[in-house]
Structures are given as C-alpha cells and as structure tokens.
C-alpha cells in the first residue's frame, strides 16, 4: 500500500493527465474547469478572492496560456502554501486560548 | 467530501507538521526519517539512486539543513516530476505496442 505522500504524488500525476489528455498540458479553459472541479472548497473559503488568479498568472511563465505538469505543480504548491498559512494561523490562535 | 486535489493539499500540510512538530521546519535527520516513511516505494524503484540527494540539495537553498513548508513542497514536486517522467515514458511505450 502506498504511503500518504506516495499517494499524493500518484494523485497529482493522475489528475493532471486526466485533464490534459494526450496533449500533456492544460489550456486556460481546461484549467478553469480543473479549478472548479478540484478546488471547490478552496475557492469558496479563500479569504483573498484574487489569490487563484495571481497564482495562475505566476505559474504561466511562458504567457502562452498552456500549463505543463511542472507549472501545475507550482500552481498546486501556491494553493498549498496559502492553505498552510491558514492552518498555522489557526493553530497559533488555538494555542492562545 | 474534499476533492482529490483538496485531499492532496490537506495531506501535504498534515504530513509536514506531523514531522516538523512545533518547529515549523524539517531538520536533516527528520527529513531522512520522512523519506524512509513516506517515500519507501519511490526510493526502492527509482532508476537514478542519486535523485533524492540531488533534489534535497536543490531545495535547501539556505544551506542550513532546515526545510520550510515551501522547501518541502519543492522537494515533493521534484519527486513528482521524476514520477511523472516515468509515467509518460511508460504510456508512450504502451502506445507503441
């Protein structure tokens, strides 16, 4: 049975290729669908409504609207950092009580 | 219920803090344990035995042996890219048959 982090790696590869298909990249339109399907809770509860747009712009380094697997990882990492910041703030708040 | 990618983000945060504890960073020794516990299959089947060492060196940008959450994400991304390369090569090979 894979470990939790091996499952993480496997899921990232599988989800990317499910959306990218044979092309091996995500178009702007496909990324929009992926965000809605795969990050609905994050989109709903994120305090900064512009953060996903900012991260998307940052990772599309070629400015061609195509996201490679590597860019998809940077995109996920950007969201995970925002998620971790909320987690750390929550734990600190909890520690104060 | 969280989506697959929301579960990925959640797992990365939880695993990092489980190993980092209150410190909010991973030491070299803790990272060694994390690799063994969380990437055993990857370590076993990786064709390039030096890849984990290379990635670890790359992400420890401050050269202080301490890995922040962000560095931990780059570390995971490095392994995921290697994993994806194997996946793509395998799919191409399969397509040829």
N, CA and C atoms of all chains as a GROMACS GRO file, in nm:
protein
  582
    1UNK      N    1   0.084  -0.120   0.000
    1UNK     CA    2   0.000   0.000   0.000
    1UNK      C    3   0.087   0.126   0.000
    2UNK      N    4   0.059   0.221  -0.088
    2UNK     CA    5   0.143   0.341  -0.089
    2UNK      C    6   0.126   0.424   0.038
    3UNK      N    7   0.231   0.498   0.074
    3UNK     CA    8   0.224   0.589   0.190
    3UNK      C    9   0.138   0.709   0.152
    4UNK      N   10   0.113   0.797   0.250
    4UNK     CA   11   0.032   0.916   0.221
    4UNK      C   12   0.097   1.005   0.115
    5UNK      N   13   0.228   1.024   0.124
    5UNK     CA   14   0.294   1.113   0.028
    5UNK      C   15   0.309   1.047  -0.109
    6UNK      N   16   0.323   0.916  -0.113
    6UNK     CA   17   0.327   0.847  -0.243
    6UNK      C   18   0.190   0.857  -0.310
    7UNK      N   19   0.086   0.852  -0.228
    7UNK     CA   20  -0.050   0.868  -0.279
    7UNK      C   21  -0.069   1.011  -0.333
    8UNK      N   22  -0.009   1.109  -0.264
    8UNK     CA   23  -0.013   1.249  -0.310
    8UNK      C   24   0.050   1.261  -0.450
    9UNK      N   25   0.170   1.203  -0.467
    9UNK     CA   26   0.240   1.211  -0.596
    9UNK      C   27   0.158   1.145  -0.705
   10UNK      N   28   0.107   1.027  -0.674
   10UNK     CA   29   0.027   0.949  -0.770
   10UNK      C   30  -0.097   1.030  -0.812
   11UNK      N   31  -0.164   1.090  -0.714
   11UNK     CA   32  -0.287   1.167  -0.743
   11UNK      C   33  -0.256   1.287  -0.832
   12UNK      N   34  -0.146   1.358  -0.804
   12UNK     CA   35  -0.113   1.476  -0.884
   12UNK      C   36  -0.089   1.436  -1.031
   13UNK      N   37  -0.020   1.325  -1.051
   13UNK     CA   38   0.008   1.278  -1.188
   13UNK      C   39  -0.124   1.237  -1.256
   14UNK      N   40  -0.206   1.161  -1.186
   14UNK     CA   41  -0.331   1.110  -1.244
   14UNK      C   42  -0.428   1.224  -1.278
   15UNK      N   43  -0.445   1.319  -1.184
   15UNK     CA   44  -0.538   1.430  -1.206
   15UNK      C   45  -0.490   1.515  -1.324
   16UNK      N   46  -0.359   1.546  -1.327
   16UNK     CA   47  -0.307   1.627  -1.438
   16UNK      C   48  -0.338   1.562  -1.572
   17UNK      N   49  -0.307   1.435  -1.586
   17UNK     CA   50  -0.324   1.368  -1.716
   17UNK      C   51  -0.471   1.345  -1.749
   18UNK      N   52  -0.555   1.334  -1.646
   18UNK     CA   53  -0.698   1.320  -1.672
   18UNK      C   54  -0.752   1.446  -1.740
   19UNK      N   55  -0.703   1.563  -1.695
   19UNK     CA   56  -0.749   1.689  -1.755
   19UNK      C   57  -0.672   1.724  -1.882
   20UNK      N   58  -0.544   1.694  -1.885
   20UNK     CA   59  -0.461   1.731  -2.000
   20UNK      C   60  -0.485   1.641  -2.120
   21UNK      N   61  -0.523   1.518  -2.095
   21UNK     CA   62  -0.542   1.423  -2.205
   21UNK      C   63  -0.410   1.394  -2.274
   22UNK      N   64  -0.414   1.377  -2.406
   22UNK     CA   65  -0.292   1.341  -2.481
   22UNK      C   66  -0.195   1.458  -2.496
   23UNK      N   67  -0.244   1.579  -2.473
   23UNK     CA   68  -0.163   1.698  -2.504
   23UNK      C   69  -0.046   1.720  -2.407
   24UNK      N   70  -0.061   1.666  -2.286
   24UNK     CA   71   0.042   1.686  -2.182
   24UNK      C   72   0.054   1.831  -2.136
   25UNK      N   73  -0.048   1.912  -2.157
   25UNK     CA   74  -0.054   2.045  -2.096
   25UNK      C   75  -0.200   2.084  -2.074
   26UNK      N   76  -0.220   2.182  -1.984
   26UNK     CA   77  -0.356   2.231  -1.957
   26UNK      C   78  -0.375   2.365  -2.027
   27UNK      N   79  -0.484   2.378  -2.100
   27UNK     CA   80  -0.515   2.509  -2.159
   27UNK      C   81  -0.583   2.594  -2.051
   28UNK      N   82  -0.602   2.722  -2.082
   28UNK     CA   83  -0.667   2.813  -1.988
   28UNK      C   84  -0.808   2.764  -1.954
   29UNK      N   85  -0.879   2.720  -2.056
   29UNK     CA   86  -1.016   2.674  -2.038
   29UNK      C   87  -1.020   2.547  -1.953
   30UNK      N   88  -0.928   2.454  -1.981
   30UNK     CA   89  -0.925   2.330  -1.903
   30UNK      C   90  -0.886   2.359  -1.759
   31UNK      N   91  -0.794   2.453  -1.740
   31UNK     CA   92  -0.753   2.489  -1.604
   31UNK      C   93  -0.871   2.548  -1.527
   32UNK      N   94  -0.955   2.625  -1.596
   32UNK     CA   95  -1.074   2.683  -1.532
   32UNK      C   96  -1.165   2.570  -1.480
   33UNK      N   97  -1.186   2.469  -1.564
   33UNK     CA   98  -1.270   2.355  -1.524
   33UNK      C   99  -1.205   2.279  -1.409
   34UNK      N  100  -1.073   2.257  -1.420
   34UNK     CA  101  -0.998   2.185  -1.314
   34UNK      C  102  -1.012   2.258  -1.180
   35UNK      N  103  -1.000   2.390  -1.182
   35UNK     CA  104  -1.013   2.468  -1.057
   35UNK      C  105  -1.150   2.444  -0.994
   36UNK      N  106  -1.253   2.450  -1.076
   36UNK     CA  107  -1.390   2.433  -1.026
   36UNK      C  108  -1.415   2.293  -0.971
   37UNK      N  109  -1.360   2.193  -1.042
   37UNK     CA  110  -1.384   2.053  -1.001
   37UNK      C  111  -1.295   2.011  -0.885
   38UNK      N  112  -1.169   2.058  -0.887
   38UNK     CA  113  -1.072   2.006  -0.791
   38UNK      C  114  -1.044   2.096  -0.671
   39UNK      N  115  -1.083   2.225  -0.681
   39UNK     CA  116  -1.058   2.315  -0.568
   39UNK      C  117  -1.184   2.391  -0.528
   40UNK      N  118  -1.301   2.326  -0.526
   40UNK     CA  119  -1.426   2.399  -0.497
   40UNK      C  120  -1.429   2.457  -0.355
   41UNK      N  121  -1.382   2.378  -0.258
   41UNK     CA  122  -1.382   2.425  -0.119
   41UNK      C  123  -1.285   2.538  -0.100
   42UNK      N  124  -1.169   2.526  -0.164
   42UNK     CA  125  -1.066   2.630  -0.153
   42UNK      C  126  -1.120   2.761  -0.213
   43UNK      N  127  -1.184   2.750  -0.330
   43UNK     CA  128  -1.240   2.869  -0.397
   43UNK      C  129  -1.346   2.934  -0.309
   44UNK      N  130  -1.424   2.852  -0.242
   44UNK     CA  131  -1.535   2.902  -0.162
   44UNK      C  132  -1.489   2.974  -0.036
   45UNK      N  133  -1.387   2.916   0.031
   45UNK     CA  134  -1.350   2.968   0.163
   45UNK      C  135  -1.224   3.055   0.164
   46UNK      N  136  -1.160   3.074   0.048
   46UNK     CA  137  -1.039   3.154   0.046
   46UNK      C  138  -1.069   3.301   0.079
   47UNK      N  139  -0.990   3.354   0.175
   47UNK     CA  140  -1.014   3.492   0.217
   47UNK      C  141  -0.980   3.593   0.108
   48UNK      N  142  -0.871   3.564   0.034
   48UNK     CA  143  -0.831   3.654  -0.074
   48UNK      C  144  -0.889   3.601  -0.206
   49UNK      N  145  -0.995   3.662  -0.259
   49UNK     CA  146  -1.060   3.609  -0.379
   49UNK      C  147  -0.972   3.618  -0.504
   50UNK      N  148  -0.865   3.698  -0.497
   50UNK     CA  149  -0.780   3.715  -0.616
   50UNK      C  150  -0.662   3.617  -0.619
   51UNK      N  151  -0.646   3.540  -0.509
   51UNK     CA  152  -0.523   3.459  -0.498
   51UNK      C  153  -0.508   3.356  -0.610
   52UNK      N  154  -0.618   3.292  -0.650
   52UNK     CA  155  -0.606   3.189  -0.754
   52UNK      C  156  -0.562   3.254  -0.886
   53UNK      N  157  -0.617   3.372  -0.917
   53UNK     CA  158  -0.578   3.444  -1.038
   53UNK      C  159  -0.431   3.480  -1.036
   54UNK      N  160  -0.383   3.525  -0.919
   54UNK     CA  161  -0.242   3.565  -0.903
   54UNK      C  162  -0.151   3.445  -0.925
   55UNK      N  163  -0.187   3.332  -0.860
   55UNK     CA  164  -0.103   3.212  -0.870
   55UNK      C  165  -0.101   3.162  -1.014
   56UNK      N  166  -0.219   3.163  -1.080
   56UNK     CA  167  -0.228   3.116  -1.219
   56UNK      C  168  -0.136   3.199  -1.308
   57UNK      N  169  -0.137   3.330  -1.288
   57UNK     CA  170  -0.054   3.420  -1.369
   57UNK      C  171   0.094   3.392  -1.344
   58UNK      N  172   0.127   3.371  -1.216
   58UNK     CA  173   0.267   3.346  -1.179
   58UNK      C  174   0.323   3.220  -1.244
   59UNK      N  175   0.241   3.114  -1.249
   59UNK     CA  176   0.296   2.986  -1.297
   59UNK      C  177   0.297   2.975  -1.448
   60UNK      N  178   0.219   3.061  -1.517
   60UNK     CA  179   0.219   3.058  -1.664
   60UNK      C  180   0.334   3.146  -1.713
   61UNK      N  181   0.455   3.093  -1.693
   61UNK     CA  182   0.574   3.175  -1.719
   61UNK      C  183   0.594   3.209  -1.867
   62UNK      N  184   0.550   3.120  -1.954
   62UNK     CA  185   0.568   3.144  -2.099
   62UNK      C  186   0.461   3.239  -2.152
   63UNK      N  187   0.359   3.268  -2.068
   63UNK     CA  188   0.250   3.358  -2.108
   63UNK      C  189   0.180   3.309  -2.236
   64UNK      N  190   0.173   3.178  -2.252
   64UNK     CA  191   0.105   3.124  -2.370
   64UNK      C  192  -0.026   3.054  -2.332
   65UNK      N  193  -0.063   3.063  -2.203
   65UNK     CA  194  -0.189   3.003  -2.159
   65UNK      C  195  -0.186   2.851  -2.150
   66UNK      N  196  -0.065   2.792  -2.160
   66UNK     CA  197  -0.053   2.646  -2.151
   66UNK      C  198   0.027   2.610  -2.027
   67UNK      N  199  -0.031   2.522  -1.945
   67UNK     CA  200   0.038   2.482  -1.822
   67UNK      C  201   0.091   2.338  -1.832
   68UNK      N  202   0.223   2.325  -1.819
   68UNK     CA  203   0.287   2.193  -1.819
   68UNK      C  204   0.261   2.127  -1.683
   69UNK      N  205   0.307   2.003  -1.668
   69UNK     CA  206   0.294   1.934  -1.540
   69UNK      C  207   0.368   2.011  -1.431
   70UNK      N  208   0.486   2.061  -1.467
   70UNK     CA  209   0.565   2.136  -1.369
   70UNK      C  210   0.489   2.261  -1.322
   71UNK      N  211   0.429   2.333  -1.418
   71UNK     CA  212   0.351   2.454  -1.381
   71UNK      C  213   0.230   2.417  -1.296
   72UNK      N  214   0.170   2.304  -1.328
   72UNK     CA  215   0.056   2.255  -1.248
   72UNK      C  216   0.099   2.229  -1.104
   73UNK      N  217   0.222   2.177  -1.087
   73UNK     CA  218   0.274   2.153  -0.951
   73UNK      C  219   0.296   2.285  -0.878
   74UNK      N  220   0.351   2.386  -0.950
   74UNK     CA  221   0.374   2.517  -0.887
   74UNK      C  222   0.238   2.578  -0.847
   75UNK      N  223   0.139   2.558  -0.934
   75UNK     CA  224   0.004   2.608  -0.906
   75UNK      C  225  -0.050   2.544  -0.778
   76UNK      N  226  -0.039   2.410  -0.769
   76UNK     CA  227  -0.085   2.337  -0.650
   76UNK      C  228  -0.007   2.380  -0.527
   77UNK      N  229   0.125   2.398  -0.545
   77UNK     CA  230   0.210   2.441  -0.432
   77UNK      C  231   0.167   2.579  -0.382
   78UNK      N  232   0.135   2.669  -0.475
   78UNK     CA  233   0.089   2.804  -0.437
   78UNK      C  234  -0.035   2.797  -0.351
   79UNK      N  235  -0.130   2.713  -0.390
   79UNK     CA  236  -0.252   2.697  -0.312
   79UNK      C  237  -0.223   2.630  -0.177
   80UNK      N  238  -0.132   2.532  -0.179
   80UNK     CA  239  -0.098   2.461  -0.054
   80UNK      C  240  -0.031   2.556   0.046
   81UNK      N  241   0.050   2.650  -0.005
   81UNK     CA  242   0.116   2.747   0.084
   81UNK      C  243   0.009   2.836   0.149
   82UNK      N  244  -0.088   2.880   0.070
   82UNK     CA  245  -0.198   2.962   0.125
   82UNK      C  246  -0.276   2.881   0.229
   83UNK      N  247  -0.299   2.753   0.198
   83UNK     CA  248  -0.372   2.663   0.288
   83UNK      C  249  -0.293   2.644   0.418
   84UNK      N  250  -0.160   2.627   0.405
   84UNK     CA  251  -0.074   2.608   0.522
   84UNK      C  252  -0.071   2.734   0.610
   85UNK      N  253  -0.070   2.849   0.547
   85UNK     CA  254  -0.071   2.976   0.623
   85UNK      C  255  -0.195   2.983   0.712
   86UNK      N  256  -0.310   2.943   0.653
   86UNK     CA  257  -0.436   2.943   0.731
   86UNK      C  258  -0.426   2.843   0.846
   87UNK      N  259  -0.368   2.726   0.817
   87UNK     CA  260  -0.354   2.620   0.918
   87UNK      C  261  -0.267   2.668   1.034
   88UNK      N  262  -0.153   2.729   1.002
   88UNK     CA  263  -0.059   2.776   1.106
   88UNK      C  264  -0.125   2.887   1.189
   89UNK      N  265  -0.194   2.980   1.120
   89UNK     CA  266  -0.263   3.089   1.192
   89UNK      C  267  -0.369   3.032   1.285
   90UNK      N  268  -0.440   2.931   1.238
   90UNK     CA  269  -0.545   2.867   1.318
   90UNK      C  270  -0.485   2.799   1.441
   91UNK      N  271  -0.371   2.729   1.422
   91UNK     CA  272  -0.308   2.658   1.533
   91UNK      C  273  -0.253   2.757   1.637
   92UNK      N  274  -0.200   2.869   1.590
   92UNK     CA  275  -0.148   2.972   1.682
   92UNK      C  276  -0.263   3.030   1.763
   93UNK      N  277  -0.373   3.056   1.696
   93UNK     CA  278  -0.491   3.111   1.761
   93UNK      C  279  -0.542   3.014   1.866
   94UNK      N  280  -0.540   2.887   1.831
   94UNK     CA  281  -0.586   2.781   1.921
   94UNK      C  282  -0.495   2.773   2.044
   95UNK      N  283  -0.366   2.792   2.021
   95UNK     CA  284  -0.267   2.786   2.129
   95UNK      C  285  -0.284   2.899   2.230
   96UNK      N  286  -0.338   3.012   2.183
   96UNK     CA  287  -0.356   3.129   2.270
   96UNK      C  288  -0.471   3.110   2.366
   97UNK      N  289  -0.569   3.028   2.323
   97UNK     CA  290  -0.690   3.012   2.404
   97UNK      C  291  -0.665   2.930   2.531
   98UNK      N  292  -1.738   1.629   0.107
   98UNK     CA  293  -1.615   1.549   0.091
   98UNK      C  294  -1.514   1.624   0.003
   99UNK      N  295  -1.389   1.632   0.048
   99UNK     CA  296  -1.292   1.707  -0.035
   99UNK      C  297  -1.264   1.636  -0.168
  100UNK      N  298  -1.227   1.714  -0.269
  100UNK     CA  299  -1.189   1.658  -0.399
  100UNK      C  300  -1.052   1.591  -0.386
  101UNK      N  301  -1.007   1.525  -0.492
  101UNK     CA  302  -0.876   1.458  -0.487
  101UNK      C  303  -0.764   1.559  -0.461
  102UNK      N  304  -0.769   1.675  -0.528
  102UNK     CA  305  -0.660   1.773  -0.513
  102UNK      C  306  -0.668   1.846  -0.379
  103UNK      N  307  -0.789   1.864  -0.326
  103UNK     CA  308  -0.800   1.924  -0.193
  103UNK      C  309  -0.744   1.826  -0.089
  104UNK      N  310  -0.766   1.699  -0.113
  104UNK     CA  311  -0.710   1.597  -0.024
  104UNK      C  312  -0.556   1.599  -0.032
  105UNK      N  313  -0.503   1.620  -0.153
  105UNK     CA  314  -0.358   1.631  -0.173
  105UNK      C  315  -0.302   1.747  -0.089
  106UNK      N  316  -0.366   1.864  -0.097
  106UNK     CA  317  -0.319   1.982  -0.023
  106UNK      C  318  -0.323   1.956   0.128
  107UNK      N  319  -0.435   1.901   0.173
  107UNK     CA  320  -0.454   1.870   0.314
  107UNK      C  321  -0.346   1.773   0.363
  108UNK      N  322  -0.321   1.669   0.284
  108UNK     CA  323  -0.221   1.568   0.324
  108UNK      C  324  -0.082   1.629   0.334
  109UNK      N  325  -0.045   1.715   0.238
  109UNK     CA  326   0.088   1.775   0.241
  109UNK      C  327   0.106   1.858   0.368
  110UNK      N  328   0.003   1.934   0.405
  110UNK     CA  329   0.010   2.017   0.526
  110UNK      C  330   0.021   1.928   0.650
  111UNK      N  331  -0.065   1.827   0.657
  111UNK     CA  332  -0.069   1.739   0.776
  111UNK      C  333   0.062   1.661   0.792
  112UNK      N  334   0.113   1.604   0.681
  112UNK     CA  335   0.237   1.524   0.690
  112UNK      C  336   0.354   1.614   0.732
  113UNK      N  337   0.363   1.734   0.670
  113UNK     CA  338   0.473   1.825   0.706
  113UNK      C  339   0.472   1.855   0.856
  114UNK      N  340   0.356   1.893   0.908
  114UNK     CA  341   0.350   1.933   1.050
  114UNK      C  342   0.364   1.814   1.145
  115UNK      N  343   0.326   1.696   1.098
  115UNK     CA  344   0.345   1.576   1.182
  115UNK      C  345   0.495   1.553   1.205
  116UNK      N  346   0.576   1.575   1.100
  116UNK     CA  347   0.720   1.553   1.114
  116UNK      C  348   0.792   1.676   1.173
  117UNK      N  349   0.744   1.794   1.138
  117UNK     CA  350   0.812   1.917   1.184
  117UNK      C  351   0.781   1.948   1.330
  118UNK      N  352   0.664   1.908   1.375
  118UNK     CA  353   0.625   1.939   1.513
  118UNK      C  354   0.605   2.089   1.530
  119UNK      N  355   0.642   2.141   1.646
  119UNK     CA  356   0.620   2.284   1.674
  119UNK      C  357   0.718   2.374   1.600
  120UNK      N  358   0.826   2.316   1.548
  120UNK     CA  359   0.934   2.398   1.492
  120UNK      C  360   0.898   2.464   1.358
  121UNK      N  361   0.804   2.401   1.287
  121UNK     CA  362   0.767   2.451   1.154
  121UNK      C  363   0.878   2.439   1.050
  122UNK      N  364   0.975   2.352   1.075
  122UNK     CA  365   1.072   2.317   0.971
  122UNK      C  366   1.121   2.173   0.993
  123UNK      N  367   1.178   2.115   0.887
  123UNK     CA  368   1.231   1.979   0.898
  123UNK      C  369   1.383   1.988   0.906
  124UNK      N  370   1.441   1.918   1.004
  124UNK     CA  371   1.587   1.911   1.009
  124UNK      C  372   1.632   1.801   0.913
  125UNK      N  373   1.763   1.794   0.890
  125UNK     CA  374   1.819   1.692   0.801
  125UNK      C  375   1.781   1.551   0.848
  126UNK      N  376   1.792   1.531   0.981
  126UNK     CA  377   1.765   1.400   1.039
  126UNK      C  378   1.617   1.365   1.024
  127UNK      N  379   1.529   1.463   1.048
  127UNK     CA  380   1.385   1.437   1.036
  127UNK      C  381   1.349   1.410   0.890
  128UNK      N  382   1.412   1.483   0.800
  128UNK     CA  383   1.386   1.462   0.657
  128UNK      C  384   1.426   1.321   0.615
  129UNK      N  385   1.534   1.271   0.673
  129UNK     CA  386   1.581   1.135   0.643
  129UNK      C  387   1.474   1.034   0.683
  130UNK      N  388   1.416   1.054   0.802
  130UNK     CA  389   1.310   0.963   0.851
  130UNK      C  390   1.186   0.977   0.763
  131UNK      N  391   1.151   1.103   0.729
  131UNK     CA  392   1.034   1.128   0.644
  131UNK      C  393   1.048   1.057   0.508
  132UNK      N  394   1.167   1.066   0.449
  132UNK     CA  395   1.190   0.999   0.320
  132UNK      C  396   1.164   0.849   0.331
  133UNK      N  397   1.218   0.789   0.438
  133UNK     CA  398   1.204   0.644   0.457
  133UNK      C  399   1.059   0.603   0.481
  134UNK      N  400   0.988   0.686   0.558
  134UNK     CA  401   0.850   0.651   0.594
  134UNK      C  402   0.753   0.685   0.481
  135UNK      N  403   0.776   0.798   0.413
  135UNK     CA  404   0.676   0.848   0.319
  135UNK      C  405   0.709   0.820   0.171
  136UNK      N  406   0.833   0.785   0.140
  136UNK     CA  407   0.868   0.757   0.001
  136UNK      C  408   0.941   0.623  -0.015
  137UNK      N  409   0.897   0.519   0.059
  137UNK     CA  410   0.972   0.392   0.052
  137UNK      C  411   0.968   0.328  -0.088
  138UNK      N  412   0.852   0.332  -0.151
  138UNK     CA  413   0.838   0.273  -0.285
  138UNK      C  414   0.919   0.349  -0.386
  139UNK      N  415   0.917   0.482  -0.374
  139UNK     CA  416   0.992   0.566  -0.466
  139UNK      C  417   1.142   0.540  -0.452
  140UNK      N  418   1.188   0.530  -0.327
  140UNK     CA  419   1.330   0.504  -0.301
  140UNK      C  420   1.372   0.369  -0.357
  141UNK      N  421   1.281   0.274  -0.349
  141UNK     CA  422   1.312   0.137  -0.391
  141UNK      C  423   1.320   0.124  -0.543
  142UNK      N  424   1.227   0.191  -0.613
  142UNK     CA  425   1.216   0.168  -0.757
  142UNK      C  426   1.277   0.279  -0.843
  143UNK      N  427   1.330   0.384  -0.782
  143UNK     CA  428   1.385   0.493  -0.861
  143UNK      C  429   1.509   0.446  -0.938
  144UNK      N  430   1.509   0.477  -1.069
  144UNK     CA  431   1.621   0.432  -1.153
  144UNK      C  432   1.750   0.506  -1.119
  145UNK      N  433   1.736   0.637  -1.090
  145UNK     CA  434   1.854   0.716  -1.054
  145UNK      C  435   1.866   0.721  -0.902
  146UNK      N  436   1.959   0.643  -0.843
  146UNK     CA  437   1.968   0.636  -0.696
  146UNK      C  438   2.011   0.768  -0.632
  147UNK      N  439   2.064   0.859  -0.713
  147UNK     CA  440   2.114   0.985  -0.657
  147UNK      C  441   2.009   1.096  -0.659
  148UNK      N  442   1.893   1.068  -0.722
  148UNK     CA  443   1.796   1.177  -0.745
  148UNK      C  444   1.746   1.242  -0.616
  149UNK      N  445   1.718   1.161  -0.514
  149UNK     CA  446   1.666   1.219  -0.389
  149UNK      C  447   1.770   1.311  -0.326
  150UNK      N  448   1.896   1.270  -0.330
  150UNK     CA  449   2.003   1.354  -0.276
  150UNK      C  450   2.013   1.486  -0.351
  151UNK      N  451   2.001   1.477  -0.485
  151UNK     CA  452   2.010   1.598  -0.570
  151UNK      C  453   1.897   1.694  -0.537
  152UNK      N  454   1.775   1.639  -0.529
  152UNK     CA  455   1.657   1.723  -0.503
  152UNK      C  456   1.668   1.786  -0.364
  153UNK      N  457   1.711   1.707  -0.265
  153UNK     CA  458   1.726   1.759  -0.128
  153UNK      C  459   1.822   1.878  -0.126
  154UNK      N  460   1.934   1.863  -0.198
  154UNK     CA  461   2.034   1.969  -0.203
  154UNK      C  462   1.977   2.094  -0.270
  155UNK      N  463   1.901   2.072  -0.378
  155UNK     CA  464   1.843   2.184  -0.452
  155UNK      C  465   1.747   2.267  -0.368
  156UNK      N  466   1.664   2.198  -0.289
  156UNK     CA  467   1.559   2.271  -0.216
  156UNK      C  468   1.609   2.337  -0.088
  157UNK      N  469   1.723   2.290  -0.037
  157UNK     CA  470   1.780   2.352   0.084
  157UNK      C  471   1.861   2.474   0.042
  158UNK      N  472   1.788   2.577   0.001
  158UNK     CA  473   1.855   2.693  -0.059
  158UNK      C  474   1.940   2.771   0.041
  159UNK      N  475   1.900   2.771   0.166
  159UNK     CA  476   1.977   2.847   0.267
  159UNK      C  477   2.100   2.770   0.313
  160UNK      N  478   2.109   2.643   0.272
  160UNK     CA  479   2.222   2.556   0.312
  160UNK      C  480   2.239   2.548   0.463
  161UNK      N  481   2.125   2.552   0.535
  161UNK     CA  482   2.133   2.543   0.681
  161UNK      C  483   2.075   2.411   0.731
  162UNK      N  484   2.038   2.323   0.636
  162UNK     CA  485   1.986   2.192   0.674
  162UNK      C  486   1.845   2.196   0.729
  163UNK      N  487   1.777   2.311   0.716
  163UNK     CA  488   1.639   2.321   0.764
  163UNK      C  489   1.545   2.342   0.646
  164UNK      N  490   1.442   2.258   0.639
  164UNK     CA  491   1.347   2.270   0.528
  164UNK      C  492   1.214   2.328   0.576
  165UNK      N  493   1.176   2.442   0.519
  165UNK     CA  494   1.046   2.504   0.549
  165UNK      C  495   0.936   2.427   0.475
  166UNK      N  496   0.811   2.466   0.498
  166UNK     CA  497   0.700   2.402   0.426
  166UNK      C  498   0.716   2.421   0.276
  167UNK      N  499   0.758   2.542   0.236
  167UNK     CA  500   0.776   2.569   0.093
  167UNK      C  501   0.883   2.477   0.033
  168UNK      N  502   0.995   2.462   0.104
  168UNK     CA  503   1.100   2.372   0.054
  168UNK      C  504   1.052   2.228   0.048
  169UNK      N  505   0.970   2.190   0.146
  169UNK     CA  506   0.913   2.055   0.146
  169UNK      C  507   0.826   2.035   0.022
  170UNK      N  508   0.753   2.140  -0.020
  170UNK     CA  509   0.671   2.131  -0.141
  170UNK      C  510   0.759   2.117  -0.264
  171UNK      N  511   0.870   2.195  -0.270
  171UNK     CA  512   0.960   2.183  -0.386
  171UNK      C  513   1.020   2.043  -0.390
  172UNK      N  514   1.051   1.990  -0.271
  172UNK     CA  515   1.106   1.854  -0.262
  172UNK      C  516   1.006   1.753  -0.319
  173UNK      N  517   0.880   1.764  -0.274
  173UNK     CA  518   0.775   1.674  -0.323
  173UNK      C  519   0.754   1.693  -0.473
  174UNK      N  520   0.757   1.820  -0.518
  174UNK     CA  521   0.738   1.848  -0.661
  174UNK      C  522   0.851   1.784  -0.743
  175UNK      N  523   0.973   1.791  -0.692
  175UNK     CA  524   1.087   1.730  -0.762
  175UNK      C  525   1.066   1.580  -0.780
  176UNK      N  526   1.019   1.514  -0.676
  176UNK     CA  527   0.993   1.370  -0.685
  176UNK      C  528   0.876   1.342  -0.779
  177UNK      N  529   0.773   1.429  -0.773
  177UNK     CA  530   0.655   1.409  -0.858
  177UNK      C  531   0.692   1.425  -1.006
  178UNK      N  532   0.785   1.517  -1.036
  178UNK     CA  533   0.828   1.535  -1.176
  178UNK      C  534   0.899   1.408  -1.225
  179UNK      N  535   0.985   1.353  -1.138
  179UNK     CA  536   1.054   1.228  -1.174
  179UNK      C  537   0.951   1.116  -1.193
  180UNK      N  538   0.851   1.114  -1.107
  180UNK     CA  539   0.745   1.012  -1.114
  180UNK      C  540   0.664   1.030  -1.243
  181UNK      N  541   0.636   1.155  -1.277
  181UNK     CA  542   0.559   1.184  -1.399
  181UNK      C  543   0.638   1.146  -1.524
  182UNK      N  544   0.769   1.170  -1.522
  182UNK     CA  545   0.852   1.133  -1.638
  182UNK      C  546   0.843   0.983  -1.664
  183UNK      N  547   0.845   0.905  -1.554
  183UNK     CA  548   0.833   0.758  -1.567
  183UNK      C  549   0.696   0.722  -1.624
  184UNK      N  550   0.592   0.792  -1.574
  184UNK     CA  551   0.455   0.765  -1.617
  184UNK      C  552   0.440   0.792  -1.767
  185UNK      N  553   0.492   0.908  -1.812
  185UNK     CA  554   0.480   0.948  -1.953
  185UNK      C  555   0.558   0.849  -2.041
  186UNK      N  556   0.679   0.813  -1.997
  186UNK     CA  557   0.760   0.717  -2.074
  186UNK      C  558   0.687   0.583  -2.085
  187UNK      N  559   0.624   0.542  -1.976
  187UNK     CA  560   0.551   0.415  -1.974
  187UNK      C  561   0.432   0.420  -2.069
  188UNK      N  562   0.359   0.534  -2.069
  188UNK     CA  563   0.242   0.548  -2.155
  188UNK      C  564   0.282   0.550  -2.303
  189UNK      N  565   0.396   0.615  -2.332
  189UNK     CA  566   0.445   0.619  -2.471
  189UNK      C  567   0.482   0.479  -2.517
  190UNK      N  568   0.549   0.407  -2.428
  190UNK     CA  569   0.591   0.270  -2.458
  190UNK      C  570   0.470   0.182  -2.485
  191UNK      N  571   0.368   0.204  -2.403
  191UNK     CA  572   0.243   0.127  -2.414
  191UNK      C  573   0.173   0.158  -2.547
  192UNK      N  574   0.181   0.288  -2.587
  192UNK     CA  575   0.118   0.332  -2.711
  192UNK      C  576   0.182   0.272  -2.834
  193UNK      N  577   0.312   0.239  -2.823
  193UNK     CA  578   0.386   0.181  -2.936
  193UNK      C  579   0.349   0.037  -2.962
  194UNK      N  580   0.303  -0.030  -2.853
  194UNK     CA  581   0.275  -0.173  -2.865
  194UNK      C  582   0.148  -0.200  -2.946
   0.00000   0.00000   0.00000
